[in-house]
Amino acid sequence: MAFLLIGLVMLVLRLGGWVEFHKDPFWAWVMVVTPFLLAALWWMWADASGLTKRRAMNEMEAKKAARRAQQMEALGQAPRGSSKRRR
C-alpha cells in the first residue's frame, strides 16, 4: 500500500508541474511509474506466497473468538480469569 501512495504522490507532483524528477522526460516518467510496478510485484508475491490468505484466516479467527466471547458473556459465563464472572 505504501508503494501505491508514494506513486500517487509522485504522479500528482509530476502532472501538476511542481517537481521535476529528472531533466530527461523518459527517466522522469520511469521514476513516477516505478512505485506502481513495485506495488504490483509486492501484490503478486503476497498472493503467491500465501501471505494474503494467512492474514485473512487470522482475521477470521480473531472475529470468531470475539464473537464466541461475546456470546459466552451474554449467557452469563465470562471467560476464565475475568473479574465479571457471575456465580
N, C-alpha and C positions, 0 to 999 in steps of 0.2 A: 504494500500500500504506500510505503514511503517513496518508492521509485515513481509511482504514478503521480503523487503530489508534487515531487520535485520536477517531473516532466511537465506537469500543467503550469507550474510557476514559470519555468523556463520558456514554455510556449507563449504564455501571456506577455512575458517581458520581451520576447523576440518579436512577436506580432505588434506589440504596442510601440516598438521602436525605442524603448527606454534603455536597453542594454545591447551592446554589440559584443557577441561572444568571440568572434574571430573576424579578421578582415576579409577572408575569403568566404563568400556566401555558402559554398558547399559544406565547409567544415563547421560553419555556424549552425547549419541545419543538422549536421551529424551530431553535434553536441546537444541539440534540443531533442532529437529522436532517441538518443542512447538510453535515457532513463525509461522510456516506454518499452524498448527492446529488453532491457534488464528486468522490468516488471513481468513481461511475457515469459521470459526464461524462468524467473522465480516461480510463477504460477504453474508452468509445465513441470518443473522439478517437484514442487509441493504435491501436485496431483499424482505424479509417477511414483514418488516415494511413499505415499500413503499418509503424509502429514495432514492433509486436509481431512481425510476420513477419521484419523485418530482424534483430531480436535473436535470434530462433530460428535464422535462417540463419547468423548469425555464430557462434553456439554450436555448431551442427552442423559448420561448417568448422573450428573450433578442435579439436573432438573428432576429426575426420578427420585433421588434421595431427598430432595427438598419437599417434593410432593408427599412422599411417604411420612416424613417427619411432621408435616402439617396435618395429615390425616390421623396420625397417632395422637397428636396433641388434641385434635378435635374429639377424639374418643376418650380423652382424659388420661392418656398414658404418655407422659412426657418421656423423651429419650433418656437413657441411663445417664446419671451424673447431672441431671438438670435440677435446679432448685424449685422448679414449678411442679414437681411430681405431687400428685394428689394421692391420698391414702384412703 
